[in-house]
Amino acid sequence: MSAEGLFPAVGMHSMGEEVKVDLQAEWFLEEDDGMMMVDSHEDDWGRLYDVKVSGTLLEYVGKGKSIMDVGLAQARHPLTTCCHYYEVEIIDAGEKCYIALGLATKDYPKNRHPGWSRGSIAYHADDGKIFHGSGVGNAFGPRCFKGDIIGCGIMFPRDYTLDGEGDMDDLDQLESRSGQADVQNFLYLNDDEEEEQEEEFLESLPTDMMEEDDLQQMTAMARKASFVTRDLSSCGPVHGGKKRSSDVVRSYEKVPRKMAKMQEKEVIHLLPIKDKSGVIPQSMERVVETMPEPEEEEEDAEKPDEEENEEASSCYVGLTPEQREQLRTQKLNGKKHCIANLASAIVSDPLNNMKCVKELRGMLMEADPSVAVSVRKLVMVSLMEIFKDIAPTYRIRPLTAEEKSVKVKKETKQLREFEEGLVSQYKFYLEDLEQTIKDWKQKKRKRSQAVGLQSYLGLAEVAVRCLCELLLVLSHFNFHNNIVVILIPLMNDPTRKVSDMCCDAFKKLFQQDKMGVASLATVRVISGLVKSLNYNVRPEVLQTLLSLRIKEVEMKKDLEASAPKKRFMTNKEKKKNLSRMQRKWKKAEEKLEKELLEAEASESKEKKIKLHTETLNIVFLVYFRILKKAQKSILLPVVLEGLANFAHLINLEFFDDLLNVLQNLIQSGDLTNRECLHCIQTVFTILSGQGDALNIDPLNFYSQLYRILLRLHAGTPDYDIIIVLRCLDAMLTRRRKQVSLQRAMAFVKRLSVLSLHVLHNSSVGILAANRATMHSFPKCDFLLDNEIQGSGFYLPELNEPEHCNAQNTTLWELHLLQRHYHPVVRRFAIHLSHGAPSEGSAALGVDLSRRSPLELFEDYSLKDMAFNPPVAPPGSKKKDHFVVGETLLDGELRKLVFGVLSLVEDTQPDFAATYTHIRAQH
């Protein structure tokens, strides 16, 4: 085991962070010390991950979004007895000052801060804690800001020599050669041990070689910090005194170091004194008594729990299966009671019981194999419900340096501590859920063997469900974007259950997001995922975009729902309760409040429209990329459906290019019926909205829809009929001024033919669309006359509605539909055969005439497996006797029946005579 396995390491994790590294710093001013083996050039840095080197400056260039975006800079050479110290100056603290410096092994993970994983120790500038191979640190020093200088080094005993190079597995033990002193880590000694070690080393100092003044100076310096060697509020060197001999300095190295304990003092202002010169302010200082903070227990997630597993497994030796199950049930019930008690304590008083959250999180590492899976699932769900209950309705931001320096009330201080602890524990909880999902994806077996590989899927499903619930409930709280980044890749997961949970969660998020902030962040990540995977994603990923609330009608509704309701006093109430002057002031106040409310509503609306515009731009960017680069992809149907859904919001600049692309797709012949219908719907939605000003006659798209109608039947999905009804409304009803009579009559005839081949709800919708067309084109009643109008014959096989001579045929299908099994279809058929009148016996009722074709289609659908109206049950009346006589039409059969019946009536059966006759024969 050698100390040469400790390499200087600097970690950064926030945008804009920049530090200046002095790898040639001298801890002690002694003549024999050499220079560090590692200089500050890029070639001498062993590992650089998301960190850019510019001379002696290290700059973080990573994303800084999640905990996996940590930047790491590690020196090429380790610390030695000659080169055992280096310093870092914070040039720019960035957004959060997530800067760490310390020592780490050569194979330390590149995306982890020094100190977080085994084989490392580091001081973190954001919270002033030392982390030693764990995600939980110990309070050590102050927080650091811009301009502070931090140092790190190793104190080697005198005449200490290093072994050969080797891997470092534990920083707490450094073995030297036999006969030499051991290197001890004084950072983790308790107070008693520190005092004993201090006395031993003070006694071992070579006092015969030093003067008394030097001895006192060495003793005073021994009580200063060893890890942080400078005052963070200044940049001046601490050890800048007179040079001493090398023997004196090396013997000083044996003295343990301590942080200088600065007593916090409170300034009390007294009454001033007044004399001839003026007022003299008086004040005094008083030492503030601080309660000692309880030391946090270190958590090491990767430390093997072999002893606990052996004890747990030994409990089951020699037990029957029934006894094992009883023991497991007993243990599980005990864990449930513990979870319930901790959760109740947290929910009842969250301000004072945040430590219970940490204790509950510790149960996520349950090591008993018999109950580990169940306990971890229960803890994950319990913590999810706890955070949903105690999380505030606002986003908690970190306090600035000025805010921390201001003295506040006790209640405010308690609230700040609660908020800081809540954010910290919530972050750790999300990291635990993310790690559970990663273990399942990577099939990473833990050393403890508490959970088998087959149980990873169940744990991951619970973790995903917790994240989805937090995504919806705590969309306003911290780390919401981190949850989005975790869940969006899982939408494309091969496991159906996991991907469906994520897709459903984002659909609900889009539907409940009124302002559009969360929707914009989600759409950005989805766009990046689709592009990074080269459009090889599941269609369900893009299907969620259809749930976006980007419609003007919904925006107005949301604005009215979210507008504050302010009630103003009436004139009668003013005269009754206020004086004349008060009424005057009240009037001016209400006028000002109305203006403020209008300004706030206008600002909110502008912000919402801006967010929706940016979101829609990203959505269209994804759609257009797929149309351009992946036309053969399985995503094309979803893209066409999305374009049809948001077509009314497309800018006029893209109309010509988009129409050409859609027309080429239809003419290629590679699309299915539904994809062609989506293309047609997109085109006519554009032309019915902003494209109404364009002088375009999409005759080709009319012909395509006319051709597709005969491909539909009762076996096709109902959704195809819905698209057809939408297209007919946009093509014939809204554009009636641009449509010729021959084209309208051809569609009425073909739709009548189609109504014979589909289910009753589709027939009702199609007949309602024919009724709307006949009202828009009154001359379509030619189709109800038997006489031929014009020359030529009707060509039903021709797919050109302008040239099929539809005026030369009749709607004979209506006579067949008058005998349909559904009463509403019969009613519509009779109504249309009489020319769709609005009055008279053939007119429709209000319940049918005022509903659109789509509404009628949905109302009479079979999705609930029931008819509307319900089918009348058969009659229960029974016939008392068999009717004879004229009911039989065949004459011979009637004579035969009459003869048999008359014979039965004349003959009286005598069973006794028959029995006597039979015995006589025998």
Rosetta blueprint (number, residue, H / E / L):
1 M L
2 S L
3 A H
4 E H
5 G H
6 L L
7 F E
8 P E
9 A E
10 V E
11 G E
12 M E
13 H L
14 S L
15 M L
16 G L
17 E E
18 E E
19 V E
20 K E
21 V E
22 D E
23 L L
24 Q L
25 A L
26 E L
27 W L
28 F L
29 L L
30 E L
31 E L
32 D L
33 D L
34 G L
35 M L
36 M L
37 M L
38 V L
39 D L
40 S L
41 H L
42 E H
43 D H
44 D H
45 W E
46 G E
47 R E
48 L E
49 Y E
50 D L
51 V E
52 K E
53 V E
54 S E
55 G L
56 T L
57 L E
58 L E
59 E E
60 Y E
61 V L
62 G L
63 K L
64 G L
65 K L
66 S L
67 I L
68 M L
69 D L
70 V L
71 G E
72 L E
73 A E
74 Q E
75 A E
76 R L
77 H L
78 P L
79 L L
80 T L
81 T L
82 C L
83 C L
84 H L
85 Y E
86 Y E
87 E E
88 V E
89 E E
90 I E
91 I E
92 D E
93 A E
94 G L
95 E L
96 K L
97 C L
98 Y L
99 I E
100 A E
101 L E
102 G E
103 L E
104 A E
105 T L
106 K L
107 D L
108 Y L
109 P L
110 K L
111 N L
112 R L
113 H L
114 P L
115 G L
116 W L
117 S L
118 R L
119 G L
120 S E
121 I E
122 A E
123 Y E
124 H E
125 A L
126 D L
127 D L
128 G L
129 K E
130 I E
131 F E
132 H E
133 G L
134 S L
135 G L
136 V L
137 G L
138 N E
139 A E
140 F L
141 G L
142 P L
143 R L
144 C L
145 F L
146 K L
147 G L
148 D L
149 I E
150 I E
151 G E
152 C E
153 G E
154 I L
155 M L
156 F L
157 P L
158 R L
159 D L
160 Y L
161 T L
162 L L
163 D L
164 G L
165 E L
166 G L
167 D L
168 M L
169 D L
170 D L
171 L L
172 D L
173 Q L
174 L L
175 E L
176 S L
177 R L
178 S L
179 G L
180 Q L
181 A L
182 D L
183 V L
184 Q L
185 N L
186 F H
187 L H
188 Y H
189 L L
190 N L
191 D H
192 D H
193 E H
194 E H
195 E H
196 E H
197 Q H
198 E H
199 E H
200 E H
201 F H
202 L H
203 E H
204 S L
205 L L
206 P L
207 T H
208 D H
209 M H
210 M L
211 E L
212 E H
213 D H
214 D H
215 L H
216 Q H
217 Q H
218 M H
219 T H
220 A H
221 M H
222 A H
223 R L
224 K L
225 A L
226 S L
227 F L
228 V L
229 T L
230 R L
231 D L
232 L L
233 S L
234 S L
235 C L
236 G L
237 P L
238 V L
239 H L
240 G L
241 G L
242 K L
243 K L
244 R L
245 S L
246 S H
247 D H
248 V H
249 V H
250 R H
251 S H
252 Y H
253 E L
254 K L
255 V L
256 P L
257 R L
258 K L
259 M L
260 A L
261 K L
262 M L
263 Q L
264 E L
265 K E
266 E E
267 V E
268 I E
269 H E
270 L E
271 L E
272 P E
273 I E
274 K E
275 D E
276 K L
277 S L
278 G E
279 V E
280 I E
281 P E
282 Q E
283 S E
284 M E
285 E E
286 R E
287 V E
288 V L
289 E L
290 T L
291 M L
292 P L
293 E L
294 P L
295 E L
296 E L
297 E L
298 E L
299 E L
300 D L
301 A L
302 E L
303 K L
304 P L
305 D L
306 E H
307 E H
308 E H
309 N H
310 E H
311 E H
312 A H
313 S H
314 S H
315 C L
316 Y L
317 V L
318 G L
319 L L
320 T L
321 P H
322 E H
323 Q H
324 R H
325 E H
326 Q H
327 L H
328 R H
329 T H
330 Q H
331 K H
332 L H
333 N H
334 G H
335 K H
336 K H
337 H H
338 C H
339 I H
340 A H
341 N H
342 L H
343 A H
344 S H
345 A H
346 I H
347 V H
348 S H
349 D L
350 P L
351 L L
352 N L
353 N L
354 M L
355 K H
356 C H
357 V H
358 K H
359 E H
360 L H
361 R H
362 G H
363 M H
364 L H
365 M H
366 E L
367 A L
368 D L
369 P L
370 S L
371 V L
372 A H
373 V H
374 S H
375 V H
376 R H
377 K H
378 L H
379 V H
380 M H
381 V H
382 S H
383 L H
384 M H
385 E H
386 I H
387 F H
388 K H
389 D H
390 I H
391 A L
392 P L
393 T L
394 Y L
395 R L
396 I L
397 R L
398 P L
399 L L
400 T L
401 A H
402 E H
403 E H
404 K H
405 S H
406 V L
407 K L
408 V L
409 K L
410 K H
411 E H
412 T H
413 K H
414 Q H
415 L H
416 R H
417 E H
418 F H
419 E H
420 E H
421 G H
422 L H
423 V H
424 S H
425 Q H
426 Y H
427 K H
428 F H
429 Y H
430 L H
431 E H
432 D H
433 L H
434 E H
435 Q H
436 T H
437 I H
438 K H
439 D H
440 W H
441 K H
442 Q H
443 K L
444 K L
445 R L
446 K L
447 R L
448 S L
449 Q L
450 A L
451 V L
452 G L
453 L H
454 Q H
455 S H
456 Y H
457 L H
458 G H
459 L H
460 A H
461 E H
462 V H
463 A H
464 V H
465 R H
466 C H
467 L H
468 C H
469 E H
470 L H
471 L H
472 L H
473 V H
474 L L
475 S L
476 H L
477 F L
478 N L
479 F L
480 H H
481 N H
482 N H
483 I H
484 V H
485 V H
486 I H
487 L H
488 I H
489 P H
490 L H
491 M H
492 N H
493 D L
494 P L
495 T L
496 R H
497 K H
498 V H
499 S H
500 D H
501 M H
502 C H
503 C H
504 D H
505 A H
506 F H
507 K H
508 K H
509 L H
510 F H
511 Q H
512 Q H
513 D L
514 K L
515 M L
516 G L
517 V H
518 A H
519 S H
520 L H
521 A H
522 T H
523 V H
524 R H
525 V H
526 I H
527 S H
528 G H
529 L H
530 V H
531 K H
532 S H
533 L L
534 N L
535 Y L
536 N L
537 V L
538 R L
539 P H
540 E H
541 V H
542 L H
543 Q H
544 T H
545 L H
546 L H
547 S H
548 L L
549 R L
550 I L
551 K L
552 E H
553 V H
554 E H
555 M H
556 K H
557 K H
558 D H
559 L H
560 E H
561 A H
562 S H
563 A L
564 P L
565 K L
566 K L
567 R L
568 F L
569 M L
570 T L
571 N H
572 K H
573 E H
574 K H
575 K H
576 K H
577 N H
578 L L
579 S L
580 R H
581 M H
582 Q H
583 R H
584 K H
585 W H
586 K H
587 K H
588 A H
589 E H
590 E H
591 K H
592 L H
593 E H
594 K H
595 E H
596 L H
597 L H
598 E H
599 A H
600 E H
601 A H
602 S H
603 E H
604 S H
605 K H
606 E H
607 K H
608 K H
609 I H
610 K H
611 L H
612 H H
613 T H
614 E H
615 T H
616 L H
617 N H
618 I H
619 V H
620 F H
621 L H
622 V H
623 Y H
624 F H
625 R H
626 I H
627 L H
628 K H
629 K H
630 A L
631 Q L
632 K L
633 S L
634 I L
635 L L
636 L H
637 P H
638 V H
639 V H
640 L H
641 E H
642 G H
643 L H
644 A H
645 N H
646 F L
647 A H
648 H H
649 L H
650 I L
651 N L
652 L H
653 E H
654 F H
655 F H
656 D H
657 D H
658 L H
659 L H
660 N H
661 V H
662 L H
663 Q H
664 N H
665 L H
666 I H
667 Q H
668 S H
669 G L
670 D L
671 L L
672 T L
673 N H
674 R H
675 E H
676 C H
677 L H
678 H H
679 C H
680 I H
681 Q H
682 T H
683 V H
684 F H
685 T H
686 I H
687 L H
688 S H
689 G L
690 Q H
691 G H
692 D H
693 A H
694 L L
695 N L
696 I L
697 D L
698 P L
699 L H
700 N H
701 F H
702 Y H
703 S H
704 Q H
705 L H
706 Y H
707 R H
708 I H
709 L H
710 L H
711 R H
712 L L
713 H L
714 A L
715 G L
716 T L
717 P L
718 D H
719 Y H
720 D H
721 I H
722 I H
723 I H
724 V H
725 L H
726 R H
727 C H
728 L H
729 D H
730 A H
731 M H
732 L H
733 T H
734 R L
735 R L
736 R H
737 K H
738 Q H
739 V L
740 S L
741 L H
742 Q H
743 R H
744 A H
745 M H
746 A H
747 F H
748 V H
749 K H
750 R H
751 L H
752 S H
753 V H
754 L H
755 S L
756 L L
757 H L
758 V L
759 L L
760 H H
761 N H
762 S H
763 S H
764 V H
765 G H
766 I H
767 L H
768 A H
769 A H
770 N H
771 R H
772 A H
773 T H
774 M H
775 H H
776 S H
777 F L
778 P H
779 K H
780 C H
781 D H
782 F H
783 L H
784 L H
785 D L
786 N L
787 E L
788 I L
789 Q L
790 G L
791 S L
792 G L
793 F L
794 Y L
795 L L
796 P L
797 E L
798 L L
799 N L
800 E L
801 P L
802 E L
803 H L
804 C L
805 N L
806 A H
807 Q H
808 N H
809 T L
810 T L
811 L L
812 W L
813 E H
814 L H
815 H H
816 L H
817 L H
818 Q L
819 R L
820 H L
821 Y L
822 H L
823 P H
824 V H
825 V H
826 R H
827 R H
828 F H
829 A H
830 I H
831 H H
832 L H
833 S H
834 H L
835 G L
836 A L
837 P L
838 S L
839 E L
840 G L
841 S L
842 A L
843 A L
844 L L
845 G L
846 V H
847 D H
848 L H
849 S H
850 R L
851 R L
852 S L
853 P H
854 L H
855 E H
856 L H
857 F H
858 E H
859 D H
860 Y L
861 S L
862 L L
863 K L
864 D L
865 M L
866 A L
867 F L
868 N L
869 P L
870 P L
871 V L
872 A L
873 P L
874 P L
875 G L
876 S L
877 K L
878 K L
879 K L
880 D L
881 H L
882 F L
883 V L
884 V L
885 G L
886 E L
887 T L
888 L L
889 L L
890 D L
891 G H
892 E H
893 L H
894 R H
895 K H
896 L H
897 V H
898 F H
899 G H
900 V H
901 L H
902 S H
903 L H
904 V H
905 E H
906 D H
907 T L
908 Q L
909 P L
910 D L
911 F H
912 A H
913 A H
914 T H
915 Y H
916 T H
917 H H
918 I H
919 R H
920 A H
921 Q H
922 H L
